[in-house]
């Protein structure tokens, strides 16, 4: 059983299909969540055989319907047929660029396909340039791939051992494993396009100069926001990113400070592993930056795992075992007795490389959360698209 990223619930991805029988055993149109390579292979097999066995009842398949997956990667049928599924960009069900834009009357975009509706703009460059992309998150990877498609010589530098950036870390919480397939897909596409991928490489001035770039794209993402609140520097906090990436472990009782998407996912991650979890959030609404479709399942998860929620509370002091806080009416309170404090108070743009890059290259472009934080995958990949067009 696989989990969908939009519903956070368990569904069999390839087999829980909506089947409309026009005449039982004669013809059917099937639709489902075509998110995994297995599902795509299965769909190709169904079309090849022309039938599907549903609990012993054989339906003749007239068509397979693709919805959001056609936005994420309109080439899915051909890729499935030709065995090119490593390059498939799967729909991750984020609902960030498609459905909301449709209802708002705006052009549809996609977190895994910034080319949607703009395919004709991606033309060969007038002249081939040396491009260095710094940062191997979604923005950097897509920028590298798109620049290579336009004919440039591209090298991507990533200081960590693995590519993916925050997208890779975001794959660890409940229902988000699908993100790893997006990362794998764009890595393969970069490799196929001739991008040089270098991990464990710090983009200092010497390294940048050695590559003689005409253009440097800074896609270094963001850093966790650490505010000057009394006690914070000495409380031994763990960031949500460190927790999810397995760099640090938390004890039995954990207080998550920050109730946005990152904090909620860290809380879910802990609660489902048997930890006793509390969340404190300054705003009146917890998970306010999460889509409505996902919020209901997050809160269902919180209820099932007895997660303590404390919204509308401003933290005034940190301790090794918790915090003091104040409500909007100046009522004061404390949440103490925790083994660890996990910090998820937001992010700060990490664009410090821009100044160094400007000493080396004539054109420097800063994208994604390196330019403005907080952001999301749609912003990052669309920034990547715009940057690629400028090179």
C-alpha positions, 0 to 999 in steps of 0.5 A: 500500500502506498500513501498519496501526498495530497491525502496523507492516507493509505491507498493502493496507488495502482489498483484502487481505480475508479471503474465505470462500466458501460456494459459489464464485461464489455467496456470500461474507462479507468482512472486512478492515481498514476503516481508511481513507475509501477502504475505507469508500467501497469497502465501500459500492460492494461492497454496492451492486454485490453482488459483488467481483472477486478475481483474476478470480474474481467472488464474490457478497458476502453481508455485510461484517464490521466488528470494531473499527471498529464500536467506533471509529465504529458509524456507518461504514456510514451515513457511507459511504452518505451521503458523510459520511466526513470525520467518520468516526473510524477505528480506529487499531489501538492496542489500548489500550481494546478487546481488553485490556479485553475479556480483563480483563473490563473495560468496553470503551473506545476511543482515538477514541470515548470514548462507547463504552458510555456513549452514554446519559450524553451528555445536553443540559446543564441550562444553556448555559455559555461554555466555553474549552478550552486545548490542541488535542490529542486531549483538548482537541479531544474535550472541546470537541466533547463540550461543544458536543454538550451545548449549550455555547458552546465556544472552543478555544485552541491556541498552535501553528499546527496542531491535533493536539498530540502526536497529530499528532507521533505520526503521523510514525513508521512505520505511524502515518499513520492518526492524521492521519485521527483528527485531521481527523475530530475537527476537522471534528466540532468545526466542525460542532458550532459550536466556535470553533477558534483557533490561534496563540493563547496562553491568557494571563490577558488572553485568557481574561478576554476570553472571559468563560468559566464553565468552563475545561478545561486540556488542555495536555498534557505537556513532555519530561522533562529530568532534572538529569543531568551534561552534559545541559544542554550537550550540544545534545540534540534531543527526540524531539518536535522530531525527529519534528515536523521542527523539528530535524534529526539527523546520520548517527549518532544515539543515542536516550536512552530506550527507551519507545514514543516513543524506539523510534518515533524510532529507527525513524523515523531507521533507516528513513531511513538513519541509524545508530541506537543506543538506551539504556534504563534499564529492562531491557526496551526498548519495555516500554510498547508492546503485544505485537502491535506490539513484535515488529514494532518489534524486527524493524525494529531487526534489519533496520536494525541498531539498537544496543540497550543496555537496563538501562543508567543514563546518568550523564553526557551529552556532545555525542557520546554518554553514559557509563552504568552497568549494574545490577552497577555495570559502567561503559561509554560510547556515544560517536561520535554526531552527535546525542543524541535525548532520549526519557526521558519526559514531565512534566505541563504543568498550569501554566495551572491557577492562572491559569485559576482566577482567571478562571473558576468551574470549572476542569478539568484533563485528560489529560497536563496532569493526569498524565504519562505518559498515552495517547490513551485516558486523554486522551479519557476524561478529556475525556468526564468533563470534558464531563459535569461542565460 
